[in-house]
Amino acid sequence: MNLINNNLVRSDLLNMLSIEEKERRLREVADASKEFLPDLVDESARLNLCLRLWSGCLMAAKTIATHTLIGPNVPESRERIFSYKIDRIAENDPIYLAGEEAAPAFKRLKSEKYSFNGVPRNSPVRRYG
């Protein structure tokens, strides 16, 4: 997750970047991922895997966060987002699922508070939380 956050996002709003800058950052992620995925030679496949993993982790991490930029996360929104979006995507995508499961560890790594209040009991995000 840090690989993508550091190389791709860098605290910038991605939609504000030029196409060239986005492509450059994606190449950085693909190149850096060689270390973690040495058997996956195809750069597009490595990037696809990394972005799906990152997406699952980031969606889940933002949803279990106690606060967001616009205020606190409430249990009702956590339940709705996990039940109707995150967990449904994870049912069909094992890479996204792995990212979702990693979200609590990612929050701990960044020393950020999180809560499972409102998260469905059978949600994969709870597996390693």
N, C-alpha and C positions, 0 to 999 in steps of 0.2 A: 504494500500500500504506500509506504514511504517513497518507493521508487517512482511511482506515478505522481504522487503529490509533489515531490521535489522536482521531477523533470517536466511534467506536463502542466500542472496547475500553477505552481509557484505563487499562490495567493492571487492570481490574476483572474479576471472574469474572462473565461474562454471565448464567450461570444464577442468580446471586444478585440480579439486578436486577428491579425490578418491571416489569410489562408496559408501564406508562406510560413508564418510563425507557428501556426498549428501543426503544419506538416513537419517542420523542423523538430518540434517538441515530441511529436509522435515517433519520429526516427530515433530520437534520444531514448525514449522508452523501449523501443524495439531493440536497440543496441544494448542497453543496460540489462535487458531481460535475458540476454544470451547466457549470462552467468548463472541464472536460476533455472533456465530451461535449455540446457545445452543439447539435448536430444531433439529438440524441435528446431529444425534448420530453417523452415519457411518463416520469413520475417512477418508476413501478414498473419499467419497462424499464431505466432507468439504474441503479436500485438492484440489480436482478437481475444486470446485467452486472458491477457493482462487487463484489458479494458472491461471484460465481463466480470472478472474477479473484483476489480476496483469498484465497478458500478454496484455490485451486490453489497460490498462492504460499506461504501459511502452512503447508499440509501438507508441501510440498516443503522449505521452509526448516527446519522442525522436524526433518525426517527427515535432512537433510544436516548438521545441527548436530553439532558434535563432542561436546557435552554437553547434557544436559537437566536439569530439576529433580530427576529421580530417578537421575541418573548418566550415564555415557557412552553414546553411541549406538554400537552395534557393527555391523560390516559385514553380518552375517547378517540383522539386523533391517532395515537399509536395503534390502537386496536383496528381502526379503519384502514390505515395505511398498510399494516402487516397483513390483515385478512384479505384485502382486495387488490393489493399490488405486489408487495415484496414477496410474500410467501407463495403467491400464485406464479410469479416468474420463476422462483426457485424450484417449484415442482417440475418444471420442464427444462431447467438449465443447471446441471450439476456444478458448473464453474461459478455461476452467479450464487448458487447455494453455498459454496465454500466461502465466498466473499461475505455473504450474510452471516455465516457462522463465525467469521473472524472479527466482526464488528466490535464485540465487547473487548477483545484483546487490543484492538486498534485504539479504542477509547482509553484503556488503561495505559498503553504505550505513550499516549499523548497527555496523560494525567488529566483527562477530562471526565467529568461526572456523567453518569448515565443511569437510567432506570428502566426496569422491565414492567413497571406499573402500566397496565392496559394491554401489554403484549400478550397475545393468545398463548396459553399454556403449552401448546404443542408446536409453537413456532421454532424453527431451526436456530434463530438468533440466541435462544436460551441454552443451546446444547453445551457451549463452552463458557458460558457466562458465569 
